[in-house]
Amino acid sequence: MKGTVKWFSRVKGYGFIAPEGGGKEIFVHFSGIEGEGYRNLEEGQQVTYRVEDTPKGPQAVEVRAMMEDKPA
């Protein structure tokens, strides 16, 4: 799935993603972000992710930042 980071708190280590095409915002925890070292997301950042059902509700996992096309 694709979406946009609505907000993410570096301090708290979680935030929410707004799905592309609308719908309920999806919770994202820093542990669900792919990458090495400190994992963080920026407000407005485009991401891809998979939704996993957890006891507390849907959560984004395998979250990856989408690379912006840069002019040559």
C-alpha positions in Angstrom: 0.0 0.0 0.0 1.0 3.6 -0.4 0.4 6.6 1.9 1.6 9.8 3.4 3.0 10.3 6.9 0.4 12.4 8.8 2.6 12.9 11.8 5.4 11.0 13.5 6.9 11.7 17.0 10.7 10.9 17.3 10.3 11.2 21.0 7.4 8.8 21.3 8.5 6.6 18.4 5.1 6.4 16.7 2.7 8.2 14.4 0.1 7.8 11.7 0.0 7.2 8.0 -2.9 8.6 5.8 -3.6 5.9 3.2 -3.5 6.9 -0.5 -7.1 7.2 -1.7 -8.5 8.0 1.8 -9.7 5.8 4.7 -8.8 5.5 8.3 -5.3 6.6 9.3 -2.9 3.7 10.1 -0.8 3.5 13.3 3.0 3.2 12.7 5.6 2.3 15.3 9.3 2.9 14.8 9.8 -0.9 14.9 7.7 -1.2 11.7 10.0 1.1 9.7 12.6 -0.7 7.4 16.2 0.4 7.6 19.4 0.4 9.7 20.1 2.5 12.7 17.7 5.2 13.9 14.3 4.8 12.1 12.3 8.0 11.7 9.6 9.4 9.4 8.9 13.0 8.4 5.5 14.6 8.1 4.3 14.6 4.5 6.8 11.9 3.5 5.4 9.3 0.9 5.8 5.7 2.0 4.9 2.2 1.1 3.7 -0.3 3.8 1.8 -3.4 4.6 -1.0 -3.5 7.2 -0.9 -6.1 9.9 -3.8 -6.7 12.3 -2.7 -6.6 15.9 -4.7 -6.9 19.2 -4.7 -3.1 19.3 -5.9 -2.7 15.7 -4.3 -2.3 12.3 -0.6 -1.3 12.2 1.7 -0.4 9.4 4.7 -2.7 9.0 7.5 -3.0 6.4 7.3 0.8 6.1 9.7 2.2 3.4 10.2 5.8 2.2 9.4 6.3 -1.4 12.2 7.9 -3.4 11.2 11.1 -5.1 11.9 11.4 -8.8 14.7 13.9 -9.3 15.2 15.7 -12.6 18.3 14.7 -14.5 
